[in-house]
């Protein structure tokens, strides 16, 4: 018995009978072929060659007497697509290390090793090691180009933490590829051809130093394209929108270096990128900011900027396209609330169709301001605190209305402020009580809603859920007529509505009736009708509810000549001498909370 030292310094006992006669190990947890003893090669140590990104360095412990080694690698644990080194015609691997090349960056591989005897017999492969071919650094991203002119441009990108340097590859069809190396995150790309489309990508490098060549340390960034221009001066950069209104936008940009006296900027803008749908050109803009006016309300434009001389002759190519958006015209509703702290109130403007257009928290000064499109609105002041306060709608000549229909209509014009009627929030009325079933037992988890019953209005004013003892309390109600609607939150019980005139605090008991089962099924007996034999009953559970369908709980009672047999309450019943000459039947009873208990009795049959 001998020992082999592994790559991590530990020792593994192994039995060898002779060179090439190898015993194998169960490759536990590797997903590889299972065998029964120790492999001759220890599990290899595998590491990414971070200077390549497409290679893995593999080393393992020497096997005494091995003539050479085989290395297999695969993208699957099962090694279904395994490749083997050395490849046919390549020299044998006689040392305990090698490099696997030609791999895909950031892809995981599984690697294992076997020894080969002098006679060429391959031993058992080791357990596999999982590793990923990878560069030392991630690829740079977010490449930007600025200062584009006829023979140069500046490229910049998002830096990679710890990167010692970068190389920018610049390619154009039919022209030599150019490389620019820098330790920063931007570089001026010079010596380019005018009016030429270039493909640009960046990768991390260890820059060349002395006699040491440059070493690539990352994969390529995503590639971008940029064309040089036919103009000597650079393209304007940094065009952006700085402000918006319904008919204008503010713009700013970075000025072009070297612009002659009298030069200015012009903006082409249209409804589309191609600048051919309702295209317009702005007046000449001096400086590096301007206001573009005369826009349509709530409209998106696409704009490009370029430099012109004092006579309007173009001096640069167009900037990148920027989206320009005018806003929707708006007016303002302002109002004031009394009777409660502003932070416990939300002011909401509703369209006359009942849709919320804007909602804000009332300020600490109990004032609010709602910015909405021109039109007609109603304003609700919703109480969100913990006291019994009634929400209200702004209504002229009163302290507020408690329904949508009672609210005043507020007309809002563009660019103007309209005052809403003041609202005084007051204590609300309370409807409290208990929800019970027909037997007077409490029902918990019933949703109760106070719904306004004024004309055809059905506003929800307050809602709550009954507690474990069936009790509930609906607060914050204004004086008026209501429907108190009770709906069980689970399966079962009919919905109940109680009509109330609420002019003061009221107590009410709400009784819910049970629901019938949705489907019923008959009961039938099976078996030999002789004393000593066992009968059984079939009764499918009754269905309750809609979807998802639930089933009732079934119970059984066997009967002799119509009278219950004591203790015979199972699905099976063994016939006794007292049953001889009698008629036997069984009653199946369905029960489920919230549903009316139902029973069905099978056809009676004589027993012999």
N, C-alpha and C positions, 0 to 999 in steps of 0.2 A: 504494500500500500504506500502510495506517495502523496505529495501535496503540490498544489499549484498556487502561486501567489497571484491574486486578482489585481486589476488596475487600481483599486482603492487601498491595496496593502493587506487585505484580509487573505486567509488561506482557505482552500477548498480541498477536501480529501477526494481522491479519485482512484479507481481500480483500473489498471491496464493489463491485458493478458499478453499482447504482443503489438508491435507497430502496425497500426491500421485496424486492429481488432478493437473497435470502440464501443463502449457502453453508453446509453443515452439517458437523459433526465426528463421528467415530466415538466413541460414548459408552463408552469402554473401562471395564470393571469396574463399570458402573452397573446392568446388567441392563435398560437401556432400549433403544429401537429404534436399530439401528446405521445410521449414514450415513457420509459420506466426507470432510468437511472441518470447518472451525472454526465453532462456533455463534456467533451474533451477541451473545448474552448470556453473560457469564462465569458460572461456577458460583456460585449465590447463597450468601450467608452467612445461616445460619438459627440462631436461638437461642430457647430457651424463654422465654416471658413468665412469670417465676417469681412474679409477683404475681397471676397468673390461674390457671395450672395447666392451662388449656384453650386456650391460644393460642401461636402461634409468630410471632416477629418475623422478617421476611425483608427483606434488602436486597441490592442488586446494583449493578454498575457501569453507568452510563448508556451507552446506545448512541446515537451521534451520528445525528441525523435521525429517531430513533424518535418516533412520535406518542404511543404509550402502550405498556402492557405487559400480558401475560397471565401469571398465576401458576397453576400446577397443583399439587395436592397429593394424595397417595394413601397408603394403608396398605400398598401392595405395590410392589416395585421395578418391576414391569411396568406400573404405572399402569392396571391393568384397571378399577379403580373410581375413577378420578381425578375430582376436582372442580375446576372452573376459576373463578378470580376475574379480573375482576369477574363476579358473577352477572348473569343477564339482568335488565336494568332498572336496575342499579347504575351509578354514575358510572365512567368509565374511570380506570385507574390511570396517572397521568401522571408520577409521581415514581418514583425508584428504590428505593422501600421500601413495605412494606405489612404488615399483621398478619392472619394466618389465625386465625380464631376458631372456637368451637364444637367443639373437638377433645376427644378422650377423654384424661383424665389418665393419665400413665405409658404411653401408647401411642406407638409409633414411626411416624413419617411420612416420606415422601420428597417433596421440594419441588423444582420446576424453573420456569424463567422463560423467556419468549419476548418479543421486541419486536414491535410492530404498526406498520405503515406508515400514512401519511396515507390511503391507499386502503383500509385495513382488512385488508391481507394480513398473516397471522401468520407470523413468522419461525420458524426452527428453535429448538426448546427447548434450553436449556442442559443440561449434565450435572446430575444430581440431587444434592441434599444431604440426608443422613439426620439427623433430629433427633427428639427425644422431647418431647412436651408434658408439662411437669412443674412442680410447685410447688418453691419453694426448699427446703422442709423435708419430711421424711417425716411421715406422720400419727401423732399420739400413739396409745398403746395401753394396754391393761391398766387400764381404768377401774374403780375401786372406789368403793363408796358406804358411808358410815358415819353414825352419829348420826341415823338416820332417825326422824322423829316426824311429827306430823300436819300441819305446815306448812313443814318444812325438812329438809334432809339435807346431808351433806358429800360432795362428789365429789373424788376424787384420781386421778391417772394417772401413767404412766411418762413422765418428761420427755424432750423431744427436745433433743439437744445444740445449743446456740447459739440456741435459740428465744427471741425477745424477749418473747413473751407468748402467752396462750391465751384462747380464747373457748369457753365451754360453752353449747351450745344445749339448752334443756329444752322439750320439747313434750308436750302432752297433748291428747287429742281434745276439741274443742269449747272449748278455752281458748286465750288468746293465747300465742304462743311467747315464752319468756324467754331472755335472753342475759346471761351473766355473764363478765366479762373480768378476768384476773389475770395477774401476771407470775410467779406461783409455779406449783406443780403440784397445788394443791388449792384449792377454793373452797366457801364455804357457800352452798347454794342456798336462798334464802328466798322467802317470799311464795307458797308452794305451797298447793294445796287438799288438804284431808284426804281420806284413802281414795281417792286418785286415782293411776292408773298413768301414769308419765312415761317418755318416751323421751329418752335423754341421749346426746349425742356431743360431742366436743372437736376443735378444730382450732387450728393455730398462727396467730397474728396479729402484725402490728405494731400495737400499741395506738394508738388515736387520741391526738393531741397538739395542743393549740391548735386551729387551723383545719384540721388534717390529719385526714382520716377514717381509721378503722381499715382495715388492708389484710390480707386473708386470705393466708397464706403456706403452707398445707398443705391436703391433702384431709381429709375427716372421718375421725375414728377409727371403729372398729366401734361400732355403736350398742348400748346396753344399756337394760334396762328396770328400773324400781324404783317401787314404789307407796309413797305416804305412808301413814301409819297413822291411826287414829282417837284415838291417845293423845297426851297432852301431852309425856310423857317419851320420850326416844329409845330405840331398840331396842338391846339389848346387842350389843357388837361383839367381834371377835377371839376367838370361841370356838374352842378347839383342844384336842387331846389331848396331855397331857404325859408320861404313863406308862401302861404296860400290864402286866397280869398275867392269869392264866387266869380270874379271877372279878371283876376290877375294872379301872378306868382312872382316871387322874388328868386333870382338866380345869382350864383357866384361861380368863379372859375379861377384857375391859375394863369397868370399872364404869360405871354410868349416872350422869351428873352430875345433881344435884338430887334424888336419891332421898330420900324422907322417912325419918325415924327408924323403925326396925323393919322396913324393906323388906328383901326377900331375893329370891333367884333360884331358879327351878325349871326343871328339864330334862325335856322330853318326849322319850322315845326309843322306837323301834320297829324292826321288821325292814325297813321300807320308808320311802321318802321321804314318802309320803302320811300317815304316822303312824297307820295303821289296822290294821297287822299286829302283834299282840301288843304294843300300845302300853302304856307305863308312864310314870308321872310320879315324879320323884325327890322326896325330902324337900326342904324349903326350905334353900338354901345361903346362908350369910352370907359376906361378903367377895367376892373375885374368883377363888377357886380352890376345888376340892372333889374328893373321891374318890367315884366312882360304884361301888357294890358290888353283889353278888348277880347278876352276869352269868353267862351260860352260857359254857362253855369254847369257844374258837376260833369265836366268833360275831361277825358284823358287825351293828352297829346304826346308826341314823341319828338324831341328836339335835338339838333346837332349844331355845334358852334364852330365858326372858322374866322380867320383874321383877314381883313381887307385893308388896302391902302387908302389914302385920303380921297382917291378918285373912285373907290369902290372895287378896284381890281383885287382879285383873290390872292392872298399871300401864303395860305396854309391849307392843308387838308382838313377834313371835318373831324371834330372830336368824336368820342364814343357817344352813343345815343343815351339820352336821359329821359325818364318818364316825367311828364309835367301834368299835374292834375289840379284843376280848379275845383272849388268846393261847392257844396249845396248852399244856396241862399238860406239864411236863418234869421229868425226873430227871437225875441226873449219874452218869457212870462215871468214876472216877479211877484212875490207875495209874502205875506207875514202870517204867523200862527201864534196864538196865545193859548194859555192853559196848561202847557206842558213843556218840558225842556226840549229844545230843538233837536238834540242828538238822538232822541227817541222817536223821531218822525222821519218818514220818507215822503217826499213830494213827487208825484208822478203825473205826467201829462199824457192823457189818452186822446186818440183821435175820436171823432164822433162815431166811428165804426167799432170802437172799443179796443183798439190796439195801443199798447204802450209805446210812446214815441221817445220819452226821455224820463229818467228818474234820478233824483239826487237826494242826499241826506240834508235835512234842514240844518242850517248853521246854528252856532251857539247863540247868535243874536235873534234866533227864531225867524230868520228870513231865508228865502230860497230864490233861486234863479234857474229857469229851465230854458235851454236853447233848442229850438225846434224849427222845422221848416214852416214857411208861411201856410196858414190854414186855420181850421177851427178845432178847438181842444176843450177838454174838461179836465180839471185838476183834482186829484184825490190826495188827502193828507192821511197817510197810513201810520197808525201808532204801532211801534215795534218794541215798546218797553214792557215791563212786567206788571204794571198796574192795570186796573179795570178802567181803561179809557176807550172811548168810541172813536174809531176813524171817521173822517167826514170828507165830503166833497165841497169845494169852494162854490158858494151860492150867494148871489147878491141879496142884500137886505135881510140876511139871517146869520145865524152862527154856523151855518153849513148844512148840507143835506147828507143823508146817510145812504142814498142810492145814486147810481150813475144818472138816471133820468132826472133826478132832482137838482143836478149840478148846473151851474150857469155855463153857457158856451162862451169861450174866450177866443176872439179873433186875433190872429197874429199876422203882422205884415213883415216883409223882409227888411232887415236892418233896423227894426223898431222894437221898443219895449212896451208890453201891455201889462197893466197891473191886474192881478187876480183879486177877487174879493177876499178880505181877511177871514180867517177861520178861527173859531174858539173851540178847542178840544175839551170836551167835558167827560165826566164819568159816564160809563155805559150801564145799561141794564144787564142783569144776569138771569139766565135760565139754567137752573140746575135740577138734578133729579137722579133717577136710577133706571137702568134698562134691565128688564126681567123677561123670563119666558112665561108660557101659559100657566106653569105651576108656581110662579112667583119666585123662582130661583134667579139669582143675579147672572147676567151675561157680561163677561169682560170682553175687551177688545172690539167694541162696537164703535164705528166712526159716526160721530154726530155732527151735523152741519146746520147752521142757522142760515136759511135762504130767504132773502127779501121776497115778500109777496105783495108788492105794490104794483097794481095793474098787471102788465105782462112782464115786468122785470123779475129776474131771478138771480140777483147778485148774491154771491156767497159773502156773508158778513163775518162769520166766526165758525171755527171748527175745532173739534177735540176728539178724544177717544176715551171710552169708559174704562174705569180702573178694575182691579181684581174683584171689588165688591159691586161692580156694575154702575158705580156712581159717575157723574159727569158734571161739568160746569162750562156753559157757553157764556163768555164775557164780552164786554165791549159792544153791546147792542144798542142801537138808537131806538127811539120809540116808534112803533109801527107794527104792521102785520108780518108774520114770519111763518115759514114752514120749517119745522124741526125734523130733519131727515135722519133716520137711524139705519145704518147698513153694517151688518156683521162683516168683519174683516176676513173671516175664514170661509169655509164651505158651509152652507146651510143658512137657515132663518130667512124669512121674507123681509124685504125692505119695508119700513114703516115710516109714514110721514104724519106729523101732528101739526095742526094749524093753531097758531097762538097770536093773540093781540098783546104785544109787549109794551106796556106803558109803565111797568114797575118790575121789580125782581119777582120771578115766578119759580115755582117748584112743579115738576111734572114727572109722572111715571110713564115710561114707554115700554109697552109690551110687544115682543116680537113673536110671531107665529112661526111654527116649523114649516119647512118645505117638504113636498112629497118627493119620493125617490123618482129619479128620471126614468129608470127602467125596472121592471119586476120580472121575476122568473119563478116558475112552478117548482114544486118539490115532488120527487117520485122515489118509491122504494124499490130495492132490488135484492134478490136472493131467493133461496128455497124456503117456502112458507111451511116448514115442519118444525115441530118442537125439537130443540137441540141445535138447530141451524142458526146462523147469524145473518141478520138482515142489515142493509145499509141504505142510507138516504142520499140522494143527489139533489143539491139546491145551490145553484150559482149565486154568488153574492150579488145583491142588488146594487145598481149603479147610482151614484149621487153626483150632483154638480154637473158642470159642462166640460171644460177642459182646463187642467188635466182631469180626467175622469177618476173619481175615487170610489172605493167599494165599502159597502156596509159590513158590519160585523154580524156574523150569523150565529144563532143558537138553535137548539133542537129540543123537542119534547115528543117522546113516543107515547101513543095513547092506545088503550084497550077499550073497544066499544065506546070510543069518544071520551073516555076519562084518562087523565094523565097517569102514567105508570111511574111510581116513585123511583127516583134515581136514574131513570132512562133518558139521559139528556145529551148523549153523544151521537155521532154520526152513524154508529153501529149499535145493533141491539141483538142479543142472543135470546132466541125464543125459549120460553119456559112452559111448563105444563099448564099454568094458569091461562096461557094464550090459546090452548087447543079449543077449537070451536068458536073462538071469538074473532072479531074483526079488528085488525091492527091498522093504525095510521100514524103519521108523524107530522108535527107542525114545525115549520121553519120560520124563525123570526129574525128580521133584519133591523139592526140598530146603528145609528150614527148621530153624533151630536149635531143638533140643528135641523134634523130631519124627523118626520113623523114615523114612529115605529110601525112596521108593517109585518103581517104574518100571512102564511099560506099553508094549507093543510093538504097532504097527499090524499089520493083516493084510498079508502079503506079496503083492505083485503083480508079474506078468511084464512085462518091458520089451522092446519091439520096436525 
